[in-house]
Amino acid sequence: MTRFEETRRIECRDDAGRHIVIIEQKKWPRFSLADRPLEPVFDYMTEDGQVANKLEGENFLLLLTDEIFHSA
C-alpha cells in the first residue's frame, strides 16, 4: 500500500493560453525492502485526474493528450 501527500499546486498554461492546475504528490512506499530504502517519489496529475510527467524546469507533459504546459 502506498501513502500520498499533496505537496503543492502549480498553476500552468499551454502555448494557446489554456490554464490548468498540476498537483504534485509525494508518494511514500508503505514497506521498505532490503535493497530499496523508504524514499519518496513525486507524482504529478491535473485536478481532473490526468497523469502528467514533469519535464525539465517547471514544464509538464500530459500523457494522454501529449500537451505541454508551462508554469505560469
Residue pairs with C-beta under 8 A, 6 or more apart in sequence:
1 30
2 27
2 28
2 29
2 30
3 27
3 28
3 30
4 25
4 26
4 27
4 28
4 43
5 25
5 26
5 28
6 23
6 24
6 25
6 26
7 24
7 25
7 26
7 42
8 23
8 24
9 21
9 22
9 23
9 24
10 21
10 22
10 23
10 24
10 58
10 60
10 71
11 19
11 21
11 71
11 72
12 19
12 20
12 21
12 22
12 58
12 60
12 69
12 70
12 71
12 72
13 19
13 20
13 69
13 70
13 72
14 20
14 67
14 68
14 69
14 70
15 68
19 72
20 46
20 47
20 69
21 46
21 47
22 44
22 45
22 46
22 52
22 60
22 69
23 44
23 45
23 46
23 47
24 42
24 43
24 44
25 42
25 43
25 44
25 45
26 40
26 41
26 42
27 40
27 41
27 42
27 43
28 38
28 40
29 36
29 38
29 39
32 38
42 54
43 51
44 51
44 52
44 53
44 54
44 60
45 51
45 52
46 52
46 62
50 62
50 63
50 64
50 65
51 62
51 63
51 64
52 60
52 61
52 62
52 63
52 69
53 60
53 61
53 63
54 60
55 61
55 68
57 71
58 70
58 71
59 68
59 69
59 70
59 71
60 68
60 69
60 70
61 67
61 68
62 68
62 69
